[in-house]
Amino acid sequence: MDVRIPEIPASYDAYRDELRAFIAKHVPTLEMKPRSGLRVPDTAEDVEAQRNFVRALHDAGYRQDRFQAHDGDPFEQRILQQALSTVPEAAMGNPLVAGALKLFGTDDQKAKYLPPISRGDHIWSQLFSEPNAGSDLSNLKTRADLDGDVYVVNGQKVWTTWAQWSDYGYLLARTEPTPGPAGITAFVLDMKLPGVDVRPLREITGTTDFNEVFLTDVRVPVTDVIGQPGNGWKVTNMSLAMERSGIGGGGGGAVVGELIDAARLHNRRGRSAIEADDVRQGLARLAARSRIHRAIGHKIATRAAKGKLSVSDAPIGKIWFGELNLAMCEFALRLQGPRSALTEGDPAAYLDGVWQDRFLYARAWTIAGGSNEIMRNMIAERGLGLPKEPRGS
Ligand SMILES: Cc1cc2nc3c(=O)[nH]c(=O)nc-3n(C[C@H](O)[C@H](O)[C@H](O)COP(=O)(O)OP(=O)(O)OC[C@H]3O[C@@H](n4cnc5c(N)ncnc54)[C@H](O)[C@@H]3O)c2cc1C
C-alpha cells in the first residue's frame, strides 16, 4: 500500500521546538472545561482569551496556509497543523469558508476576509443545514431575492456551530428559480446585519455548541456572493470535502492507552478488569482498528499531497474514525459497569465523567460533515459506480 509522505527533515526540529514552547507559554486557561469534540465557550471572556491566543500565534508568524492567499513552507505547515490539532483553544468558529474564498472568491474578498480569519479577528460559522435540509442539503429553502444591488434573505438555519459568537457566516441560499443544486448560491453573511436572529440550543452534553439562525429580510450586498449566482453547490462541495477529510484525519481524543488504564483500574468480580479475556480481546481489537485508522490517515495525506484524492478517500476516513471513536467510548463505559451512569461533578465518577462526555458527543462525529450513511452512499455510487439509490421527486 502506498502510504508514504516525505519525512519532515531534522532541520525543522528547532521550528517544532520553538512552536511547542510558544504554545505552552501562551495557551490560555479557559473557564470552559476541556472536553472532546467541537465545543463552544459559554462566556465572552473565554472567546476573547481564544482570540488573543490565535492573534499571538499569528503575530509570531505561525500562520496556516488554509487561511492565507499564498502558500508557505509545506514542512512548517505540517508541523503547525500537527501541533495545533491537539490544542482546542486554537480552534475558533468554523473557518471552512477560507477554502471557498481561496478557490472562488474575488481578490477583494480574499484581501478583506482571509487575513482576519487567520489572525482570529473574525470568527465564522457555516449556515448550510436547515430543519428539512441536512443530508438532503440541496433541498434547502432559504431564499435570497435580488433587489438592485442587494439580495434580500429569508429563511431558517439550524445546527449552526459557533453562530452565537460569529462575526460572519458562510451562507447557502436559493437565488435561482431552478429547484435542487442548480438554484443555490454561496454568500458571505455579516452576522451583525439587521434581521439575523441567533438562538442558542442547549445539548445533551450540557454545552451550547449549536444555534438556530432565523433570517428575516436580511439585505446582503451582491459583492458578498462567493463565486457566481447559482454556482453555490460547486463551492459547497469543495468545502464539505475538506471538512470530511479533516474529521477523518483528526484524533478525536479516544485512545487505546487510556482504555488500558481504565481496564487496570476497574474491577470485575474482585479482580482487575484487564485480567478478563473479553476485555483483553476487546482492547486488542480496538488497537488493531486504531492502527488501521492511522494507516488510512497516512494514505489520505499521501494522496492529498500528490493531488490524487479519490471521491472515496475522505468518506472512508470519516466513517472509520466516527465508528472507532464511538466503539472506544462504549467500551470505556462498559468497563465502568454501574459507575458509567455517573457523570461530571459526581465525586464517584471515573475521571470526572470524561468518557461519559465523550460517549454523548461520539454520535456527533458520525453525523457532522455528512452522516456516515451518506458517506457510504457516496462511496457506493461515486466511488464504486454502483446503481444509485432511489430518490424522491
Ligand atoms: C457536531 C456537528 C456540528 C454541525 N455543525 C454544523 C454547522 O456549523 N453548520 C451547518 O450548517 N450544519 C451543521 N451540522 C449539521 C449537519 O450537517 C447535519 O446534521 C447533517 O448534514 C445531517 O442532517 P440532519 O441532522 O438534518 O439529519 P437527516 O438528514 O434528517 O438524517 C437523519 C438520519 O437519516 C439518515 N439518512 C438521511 N438520508 C439518507 C439516505 N439517503 N440514505 C441513508 N440514510 C439516510 C442519516 O444518515 C441520519 O442517520 C452539524 C452537525 C453536527 C453533528
The ligand as an ORCA input file, in Angstrom:
! r2SCAN-3c Opt
* xyz 0 1
  C     -21.156     18.312     15.594
  C     -21.981     18.856     14.474
  C     -21.721     20.133     14.008
  C     -22.509     20.652     12.978
  N     -22.273     21.937     12.585
  C     -22.983     22.457     11.574
  C     -22.744     23.808     11.140
  O     -21.914     24.517     11.704
  N     -23.473     24.295     10.119
  C     -24.407     23.546      9.474
  O     -24.981     24.033      8.505
  N     -24.713     22.269      9.887
  C     -24.012     21.725     10.909
  N     -24.286     20.442     11.350
  C     -25.427     19.732     10.776
  C     -25.040     18.550      9.881
  O     -24.522     18.984      8.667
  C     -26.324     17.718      9.704
  O     -26.674     17.221     10.981
  C     -26.122     16.542      8.762
  O     -25.946     17.000      7.440
  C     -27.326     15.575      8.803
  O     -28.505     16.253      8.599
  P     -29.762     16.125      9.618
  O     -29.256     16.351     11.012
  O     -30.826     17.016      9.104
  O     -30.211     14.604      9.540
  P     -31.094     13.958      8.398
  O     -30.580     14.358      7.064
  O     -32.526     14.234      8.695
  O     -30.782     12.414      8.611
  C     -31.390     11.649      9.655
  C     -30.894     10.206      9.540
  O     -31.295      9.647      8.277
  C     -30.163      9.158      7.565
  N     -30.330      9.399      6.121
  C     -30.755     10.549      5.550
  N     -30.762     10.427      4.204
  C     -30.332      9.161      3.931
  C     -30.111      8.436      2.720
  N     -30.328      8.995      1.532
  N     -29.623      7.163      2.800
  C     -29.384      6.574      4.028
  N     -29.595      7.228      5.197
  C     -30.050      8.497      5.161
  C     -28.982      9.944      8.102
  O     -27.773      9.238      7.925
  C     -29.346     10.109      9.549
  O     -28.979      8.954     10.281
  C     -23.548     19.892     12.385
  C     -23.812     18.608     12.877
  C     -23.047     18.086     13.903
  C     -23.367     16.724     14.424
*
